[in-house]
Amino acid sequence: MLTIELINNNIPRLQLQDTVSKALQLMTDFRVTHLPVVADEKYLGLISEDDLLDAETDKMPIELMQETFIYAAVHENEHFLNAVNCSKQFDTTVVPVINEEKELEGVITT
């Protein structure tokens, strides 16, 4: 089974201009500890709940936190066990699935 077949399309993606408070609220709503961040559909990385909780203010855009992004992802045509390994390696509750152009196709939830 390929990673593209396991995508959960309900999990939202964040934009750089989204605030820390919005990101934290989405994590609470969807019961995840990480969310993917994109710019023009290009995958930039995952932001973690822990890093968001350490932010100076909840009104801050996540763009200012780019140095904390985790670049963890699997390609859409990889075997799903690679997603399991990625989740364990980076200790995430979601694994982003990207295409050859590094565009986010969606995420697999653990």
Buried (B, 14 or more C-beta within 10 A) or exposed (E): EBBBEBBEEEBBBBBBEBBBBBBBEBBEEBEBBBBBBBEEEEBBBBBBBEBBEEBEEBEBBBEEBEEBBBEBBBBBEBEBEBBBEBBEEBEBBBBBBBBEEEEBBBBBBE
